[in-house]
């Protein structure tokens, strides 16, 4: 398993309490992978902390510092473009808040080494594997997954998952300049467009752990974007194939 051509993209806004922990946890896996942090000028100093760590991990840790808070989807798109300028074979999305366990990376990369094009760290492939979420949040996420499957017909149990690995050709094929959404709907849109283009998708069971430090970026606008965004994706299905 060759991992030196793998990039982990981590978007951040005010993650000073988590960023060092997640970076060290990823590098502690022993995998020869690189990390790109895309930071939206966090006022808490997240970007500065990354710059300090870059001195310890030269040529393995990188920072894309953007002006202003532009959102999750925009951060990943900028990260994808950064990755495509290099020769990375696999490109991962991962949260900064330690909800995604770096120990799963080895298994997910191994899946991409097979005929799979897109691997999803799934909370719902084997029941509900979520730790320390309030019941309301679990129900919202779980039933949102059913809603997405019903509307789109996409056979993915965790379509809003944010722990995802792509083969390079998936990102190259999807028109990332034409991605419309920024939150939950962004994650759904990428998976949906990959599915429409017949890329092979596999879900890998993970345990999702709710953040301990910092504040969630979830908002009502993100939820409504996902609700109506799914309908829009279904209506425009023919345009994506």
VEXDREN-2710 file (C-alpha; in Angstrom, 1 decimal):
% VEXDREN-2710
k/r/px/py/pz
1/UNK/0.0/0.0/0.0
2/UNK/1.6/3.3/-1.2
3/UNK/0.4/6.3/0.8
4/UNK/2.9/9.0/-0.1
5/UNK/0.6/10.2/-2.8
6/UNK/-2.3/10.8/-0.4
7/UNK/-3.4/14.2/0.8
8/UNK/-5.8/14.9/3.7
9/UNK/-7.6/18.2/3.4
10/UNK/-8.8/19.8/6.7
11/UNK/-10.9/22.9/6.6
12/UNK/-10.7/25.1/9.7
13/UNK/-12.3/28.1/11.3
14/UNK/-11.5/28.6/15.0
15/UNK/-10.1/25.2/15.7
16/UNK/-7.2/26.2/17.9
17/UNK/-8.1/23.6/20.5
18/UNK/-8.1/20.8/18.0
19/UNK/-5.8/21.5/15.1
20/UNK/-2.5/20.3/16.7
21/UNK/-4.2/17.2/18.1
22/UNK/-5.7/16.1/14.7
23/UNK/-2.4/16.8/12.9
24/UNK/-0.3/14.8/15.4
25/UNK/-2.9/12.0/15.4
26/UNK/-2.7/11.7/11.6
27/UNK/1.1/11.7/11.5
28/UNK/1.2/9.3/14.5
29/UNK/-0.5/6.6/12.2
30/UNK/2.9/6.1/10.6
31/UNK/1.4/6.5/7.2
32/UNK/3.4/8.6/4.7
33/UNK/0.6/11.0/3.9
34/UNK/0.5/14.8/3.7
35/UNK/-2.0/17.3/5.2
36/UNK/-3.3/20.5/3.8
37/UNK/-5.1/22.8/6.3
38/UNK/-7.5/25.3/4.6
39/UNK/-8.0/28.1/7.2
40/UNK/-10.4/31.0/6.8
41/UNK/-8.3/33.5/8.8
42/UNK/-9.4/32.0/12.1
43/UNK/-9.3/34.9/14.7
44/UNK/-8.3/32.3/17.4
45/UNK/-4.9/31.7/15.8
46/UNK/-5.5/28.3/14.2
47/UNK/-3.5/29.3/11.1
48/UNK/-0.5/30.5/13.2
49/UNK/-0.5/27.2/15.1
50/UNK/-0.4/25.3/11.8
51/UNK/2.6/27.5/10.7
52/UNK/4.4/26.5/13.8
53/UNK/3.8/22.8/13.1
54/UNK/5.0/23.2/9.5
55/UNK/8.5/23.7/10.9
56/UNK/8.3/20.3/12.5
57/UNK/6.8/18.6/9.4
58/UNK/8.3/20.4/6.4
59/UNK/7.0/19.1/3.0
60/UNK/4.3/17.1/4.8
61/UNK/2.1/19.8/6.3
62/UNK/0.8/22.7/4.3
63/UNK/-1.5/25.7/4.9
64/UNK/-3.9/27.5/2.6
65/UNK/-4.9/30.8/4.3
66/UNK/-8.0/32.4/2.9
67/UNK/-9.4/35.9/3.5
68/UNK/-12.7/35.7/5.3
69/UNK/-15.1/33.0/6.3
70/UNK/-16.2/31.4/3.0
71/UNK/-17.6/28.1/4.2
72/UNK/-16.9/24.4/4.2
73/UNK/-17.7/23.6/0.6
74/UNK/-15.6/26.5/-0.7
75/UNK/-12.7/25.4/1.5
76/UNK/-12.8/21.8/0.1
77/UNK/-13.0/23.1/-3.5
78/UNK/-9.9/25.2/-2.9
79/UNK/-8.2/22.2/-1.3
80/UNK/-9.1/20.0/-4.3
81/UNK/-7.7/22.5/-6.7
82/UNK/-4.5/22.7/-4.6
83/UNK/-4.2/18.9/-4.7
84/UNK/-4.8/18.6/-8.4
85/UNK/-1.8/20.9/-9.0
86/UNK/0.4/18.2/-7.5
87/UNK/0.5/14.5/-8.3
88/UNK/-1.6/13.2/-5.4
89/UNK/-3.3/9.9/-6.2
90/UNK/-5.8/9.9/-3.3
91/UNK/-7.5/13.0/-1.8
92/UNK/-9.4/12.9/1.5
93/UNK/-11.8/15.2/3.3
94/UNK/-11.5/15.1/7.1
95/UNK/-12.9/17.3/10.0
96/UNK/-10.5/19.1/12.4
97/UNK/-12.5/18.4/15.5
98/UNK/-11.4/14.8/16.1
99/UNK/-14.8/13.3/15.2
100/UNK/-13.1/11.3/12.5
101/UNK/-10.6/8.8/13.7
102/UNK/-7.2/8.8/11.9
103/UNK/-6.7/5.1/12.7
104/UNK/-9.4/4.5/10.0
105/UNK/-7.2/6.0/7.2
106/UNK/-5.2/2.9/6.7
107/UNK/-8.3/0.8/6.0
108/UNK/-9.8/3.5/3.8
109/UNK/-6.7/3.9/1.7
110/UNK/-6.5/0.1/1.3
111/UNK/-10.1/0.2/-0.1
112/UNK/-9.0/2.9/-2.6
113/UNK/-6.1/0.7/-3.6
114/UNK/-8.8/-1.8/-5.0
115/UNK/-11.3/-1.0/-7.8
116/UNK/-13.1/1.5/-5.5
117/UNK/-13.2/5.2/-6.6
118/UNK/-14.7/6.8/-3.6
119/UNK/-14.7/5.6/0.0
120/UNK/-17.0/7.0/2.7
121/UNK/-16.4/6.8/6.4
122/UNK/-19.9/5.8/7.3
123/UNK/-21.7/6.3/10.6
124/UNK/-24.7/4.2/9.6
125/UNK/-23.5/1.2/7.7
126/UNK/-23.7/-0.9/10.9
127/UNK/-26.5/0.7/12.9
128/UNK/-25.8/4.1/14.4
129/UNK/-22.1/4.5/15.4
130/UNK/-22.2/8.0/16.9
131/UNK/-20.7/8.8/20.4
132/UNK/-21.8/11.8/22.5
133/UNK/-24.3/13.3/20.1
134/UNK/-27.5/14.6/21.6
135/UNK/-30.5/12.5/20.6
136/UNK/-32.0/15.3/18.4
137/UNK/-28.8/15.6/16.4
138/UNK/-28.7/11.8/15.8
139/UNK/-32.3/11.7/14.7
140/UNK/-31.8/14.7/12.4
141/UNK/-28.7/13.1/10.7
142/UNK/-30.1/9.6/10.5
143/UNK/-33.5/10.6/9.0
144/UNK/-31.8/13.1/6.7
145/UNK/-29.9/10.1/5.3
146/UNK/-33.2/8.3/4.6
147/UNK/-34.6/11.4/3.0
148/UNK/-31.6/11.7/0.6
149/UNK/-31.8/8.1/-0.4
150/UNK/-35.5/8.4/-1.0
151/UNK/-35.3/11.5/-3.1
152/UNK/-32.2/10.7/-5.1
153/UNK/-32.2/6.9/-5.2
154/UNK/-28.5/6.9/-4.3
155/UNK/-27.7/3.7/-2.3
156/UNK/-25.5/5.4/0.3
157/UNK/-26.4/5.1/4.0
158/UNK/-24.5/8.1/5.1
159/UNK/-24.7/10.7/2.2
160/UNK/-23.8/13.7/4.5
161/UNK/-20.6/12.0/5.8
162/UNK/-17.6/14.3/5.8
163/UNK/-14.9/11.6/6.1
164/UNK/-14.4/10.8/2.5
165/UNK/-11.5/9.6/0.2
166/UNK/-11.5/10.1/-3.5
167/UNK/-9.3/8.8/-6.3
168/UNK/-7.9/11.7/-8.2
169/UNK/-9.9/10.9/-11.3
170/UNK/-13.2/11.5/-9.4
171/UNK/-12.3/15.1/-8.5
172/UNK/-11.0/15.6/-12.1
173/UNK/-14.2/14.4/-13.6
174/UNK/-16.7/16.2/-11.4
175/UNK/-16.9/19.9/-12.3
176/UNK/-15.8/21.3/-9.0
177/UNK/-16.2/24.9/-10.3
178/UNK/-19.9/24.2/-10.7
179/UNK/-20.5/22.8/-7.1
180/UNK/-23.5/24.8/-5.7
181/UNK/-23.6/24.1/-2.0
182/UNK/-21.5/24.7/1.1
183/UNK/-22.7/22.5/4.0
184/UNK/-24.5/19.2/4.3
185/UNK/-25.7/19.6/0.7
186/UNK/-22.1/20.0/-0.5
187/UNK/-21.2/16.5/0.8
188/UNK/-24.4/15.1/-0.8
189/UNK/-23.7/16.9/-4.1
190/UNK/-20.2/15.4/-4.5
191/UNK/-21.3/11.9/-3.8
192/UNK/-24.4/12.2/-6.0
193/UNK/-22.4/13.5/-9.0
194/UNK/-19.8/10.7/-8.5
195/UNK/-22.6/8.1/-8.4
196/UNK/-24.3/9.5/-11.5
197/UNK/-21.1/9.2/-13.3
198/UNK/-20.9/5.5/-12.3
199/UNK/-17.8/5.8/-10.1
200/UNK/-17.6/2.8/-7.7
201/UNK/-18.5/3.9/-4.1
202/UNK/-18.0/1.9/-0.9
203/UNK/-18.9/2.7/2.6
204/UNK/-16.5/1.8/5.4
205/UNK/-17.9/1.7/9.0
206/UNK/-16.5/4.1/11.4
207/UNK/-17.3/5.4/14.9
208/UNK/-18.1/9.1/14.9
209/UNK/-17.2/10.9/18.1
210/UNK/-18.7/14.3/18.8
211/UNK/-16.3/17.1/19.3
212/UNK/-15.0/17.8/22.8
213/UNK/-13.4/21.2/22.2
214/UNK/-14.7/24.2/20.2
215/UNK/-18.1/24.9/18.7
216/UNK/-20.1/23.1/16.0
217/UNK/-20.5/25.0/12.7
218/UNK/-24.0/23.5/12.2
219/UNK/-26.7/26.1/11.6
220/UNK/-30.3/26.3/10.4
221/UNK/-29.3/27.6/7.1
222/UNK/-27.1/24.6/6.4
223/UNK/-30.0/22.2/7.3
224/UNK/-32.4/24.0/5.0
225/UNK/-29.8/24.1/2.2
226/UNK/-29.5/20.3/2.4
227/UNK/-33.3/19.8/2.4
228/UNK/-34.0/21.9/-0.7
229/UNK/-30.6/21.1/-2.3
230/UNK/-31.4/17.4/-2.5
231/UNK/-34.6/18.2/-4.5
232/UNK/-32.6/20.5/-6.8
233/UNK/-30.0/17.8/-7.4
234/UNK/-32.7/15.3/-8.3
235/UNK/-34.4/17.7/-10.7
236/UNK/-31.1/18.4/-12.5
237/UNK/-29.9/14.7/-12.6
238/UNK/-29.7/14.7/-16.4
239/UNK/-27.2/17.6/-16.4
240/UNK/-24.7/15.6/-14.3
241/UNK/-24.4/12.4/-16.4
END
